[in-house]
């Protein structure tokens, strides 16, 4: 016989009316998770880069004078990605596998950085275009920085160092013929012509007719190319403010050739560099300069010295510079070549890495400018870095 038996009705344990509320915490948890999930989708849709894009905090600034942004049209550029994107994409995909390495072989011995470098070839062709959020991020970063600097009486000027494919499109592979469309820089200038971007492309394309500004084995401008860019910047500065009426590029008398500075040897290129690196000959002897470098050392150099990006942050002081102005320069490696012009022109510079690819390290430009009482802040960036989103960095 079973030891279990039913209880008498008067001893039966009846469920409490409150027991049903035991499910309330679970229900609340479930509803909270559902709300969070929906909210996450909504937030992600509004913040596709994973962070909120900052809003401009001030009214748009005044556009730079026309001399700072002369009209530029890249040779062979049309709009295939706008008129027939499917056909353009089909051609691109036929060669996509060739573009995944460190470098891509172009025409006339030119090598170009491959797609892993901020989608370099896609940017060259106009295949990669900035989204509205991407453009808004650049507008907010530059506008907010400019407003903060102008409140202290300082100027912000942005120099986008043109990629080789801007002024030397014939360096691209032959299959790219007919595929050149507007670039990210074109789109940014069209969307926000009021931004303080100094467009040096037209000046560099014109100067390239006489001496090459880019060499076959390097993505950076040559020493002469950097001088041409600074000459265009100086002309813009004179138009921006009477205070910069004395800013001029150091005079040069000649351009000579040196062996190319190959940046592809470590990536497997085994050829022999030609004498393709153009170097200006300066009309005046170099001046003495004191440079304080990132390693804590202070060195006595001359103004023709180039400071490598790895030596930054650095400050320079030139006793007999051509002006008494002070410049804060936010830059990457493309700014190395500007050294001789910067050092000869400005009595003092502070040069720091812009770190657009590392948002957590991006410098506080207004604070640094105040620290050295800079007259002008120069943001100098390689053109392919326009694929980065300020405050976010690289995006898929």
KOLNUMI-995035 format. One record per residue (C-alpha): residue in one letter; x, y, z. Coordinates in pm, whole numbers, plus 50000, padded with zeros to 5 digits. Each point is the difference from the previous one (the first is absolute). Layout:
# KOLNUMI-995035
AXYZ
...
This chain:
# KOLNUMI-995035
X500005000050000
X501285034549920
X501125021750290
X498535030349823
X496395009350043
X497815029649928
X499625026350271
X496625006850143
X498325030149841
X500495021250311
X503754993249996
X500495006349631
X502645026749921
X498375026049778
X502135022349775
X500375035550124
X498535028549794
X503485016050013
X501764970749838
X499045011949654
X502205030850047
X503094977950009
X500035003049620
X500085038149999
X503835003950024
X500454975349713
X497445018649791
X501685033450073
X503374985249906
X498594986549673
X498395033249911
X503205018750085
X502044977449774
X497525004849717
X500105037950041
X503814999550009
X500144978749686
X497665023049810
X501795030450138
X503324985149890
X498784996349643
X498675035650004
X503275013650148
X502104980449753
X497945013749711
X500565035450127
X503684993950088
X501394977349728
X503595005050116
X499304988950356
X500265034950149
X497975031449971
X501315023249728
X500615034350157
X497915029349886
X501585033049892
X499915023050301
X500315032649810
X498675016049684
X501964991449684
X503135020949957
X500785021949704
X501274982349685
X503675004649926
X500965024349722
X499794986349645
X503804998949985
X499904972250260
X497674977749801
X500715004349626
X497944978649766
X501434965649943
X498864972449764
X501974967949992
X501064988649654
X497744972449873
X497465003250281
X496314996149916
X497304983950215
X499754963049907
X499004990650355
X497045023449974
X498934993849640
X500524962449970
X501164985950336
X499264963849908
X502315001049697
X502735018050195
X499754975150286
X500184970849758
X503345012549865
X501295006150352
X499074964950113
X501944985049709
X503155014450160
X499054999650369
X502374971450084
X502945020449868
X499305027950249
X500124981250331
X503775001250044
X502195026850155
X500565016349663
X498515000749651
X502015002749679
X498995029449785
X501325014249676
X503455014349925
X501604981750294
X497705015650259
X498964980550308
X496975010150205
X498744989150339
X497394972549983
X496474997450140
X501114991150356
X501185036250028
X496675017650057
X498584985349677
X502585020049808
X499134988449648
X496265002750064
X500625035750115
X502155006649695
X497194989549768
X497185016750192
X498514965850079
X500285007750372
X497835029450098
X499355014850342
X496534995350146
X497965029550127
X500994990850358
X503654998049895
X499875034849845
X498135013150305
X502774987250226
X502685018649802
X497875031449997
X499474998550377
X503674992950078
X501375027449780
X497295025750074
X500164995150376
X503795001450004
X500005031049783
X497425017850218
X501954992550319
X503235013049843
X498415031149851
X498565008650342
X503645003650110
X501005019649690
X501684970849822
X499574986149648
X499424963949898
X501104988949653
X499664964449874
X502394987049733
X498984967049845
X503184986349843
X498784987249663
X500454963249932
X502204992149701
X496914989049807
X498535035250022
X502635018549800
X501624969649834
X496954978849905
X502064984449722
X501894981350274
X496934977950055
X499714966149824
X498855001449637
X496694982550079
X498895030350204
X499595020949683
X496465013449995
X499374991250365
X501095032550167
X497255017750191
X499785026850271
X502124993950309
X499145003350369
X501775033750001
X497825011749709
X496904989650191
X501075016750322
X500805032949825
X496684998949813
X497994993050314
X501795025450220
X501825026549796
X500225021150316
X502504976450165
X503585013650028
X501464974749756
X502895012749789
X499804981449668
X503534997649862
X499174975949717
X499815025549719
X503335015950099
X501674966150021
X498624987849669
X501305031549829
X503444996850158
X500204963349901
X500295010449636
X503555011550069
X501264976750274
X498424968750144
X498405004350343
X499534962850063
X502444971849933
X499174965049875
X500884982050324
X498465021850268
X496485010950095
X501225032650156
X500765031849813
X503705005549929
X501995027450173
X499235022449704
X496354990050009
X499855010250366
X501555033749914
X497385006049728
X497234991850247
X501445023950259
X500325027249737
X496264996149927
X499245000250373
X502055031750050
X498105017349719
X496744990450168
X501185012750339
X500835034049853
X496425002149871
X498464987950327
X501405027650220
X502255030649974
X501804985950303
X501484973649770
X501145024149729
X503624989950066
X499474962449960
X501804986949691
X501584967149905
X503805001350016
X501385009149659
X501464972249786
X502355002149703
X499954964849858
X498574964850030
X502334970050002
X499434962449987
X500964974050260
X499394962350019
X496364992650066
X498974994150362
X498384966049958
X497454990850266
X499244965849854
X503224980350050
X498844985150328
X496744990149827
X501754979049738
X500965024249722
X503474990649876
X500745025049723
X502655026949988
X498875035850075
X500625025549729
X501035036150052
X496455012750028
X499875018250334
X499825037749938
X501755022850247
X499975038350000
X503205020150022
X499445029150238
X501165034849912
X501165008850352
X502214980150236
X498164980350265
X499565016350340
X500724984750339
X497084983850182
X499494984950344
X497744969450005
X498604983350311
X498934964649913
X497734973050141
X502894980850157
X500775029950223
X503105010649807
X500705035049872
X501985001749679
X501635028049807
X498974995349637
X499615021949697
X496695009949848
X500284975349710
X499634971350248
X496894978649973
X498484986850321
X498654965149963
X496544992950136
X501614975950250
X501875029650154
X496765017750090
X498865018050206
X502745025049932
X500555037250023
X502345020649783
X501405034950050
X501695019249720
X501625032550114
X500165016049655
X496844985649844
X498445021049725
X497025008350230
X499395002250372
X496884978049980
X499394968450199
X498264969749847
X498434969050149
X500204972349741
X497824968950035
X501284975349745
X500954965349885
X503044987949806
X499115020849695
X500975030350207
X503634988650019
X500745016549667
X498555033350112
X502715003250264
X502455022749814
X497255024949910
X498404999250344
X503295004250183
X501275028149779
X496695019050016
X498764997150358
X501965011750301
X498494971650200
X498074968749916
X498424972450204
X499504968949790
X497784971550125
X498404969549840
X496355006349913
X499074963850094
X496835000149792
X500374962249989
X500174998450382
X497205022050137
X501074993550359
X503325017149919
X498725029549797
X501575032150133
X498045028850149
X500935025849738
X498585031050177
X501804990950323
X503344993949826
X499635031749796
X499425019850319
X503024983450161
X502375013849735
X497875030549908
X499794988249639
X498935024449730
X498884972149769
X499134963250031
X500784978649696
X498344966249965
X501974981149735
X498654965949906
X500544974349728
X496994999549768
X499154963350053
X499445008050371
X496765017249899
X498604964650011
X500385002250379
X497155014050206
X501215026350250
X499344987950352
X499414964549874
X503044990849791
X499954972349737
X496584985749916
X499104968249810
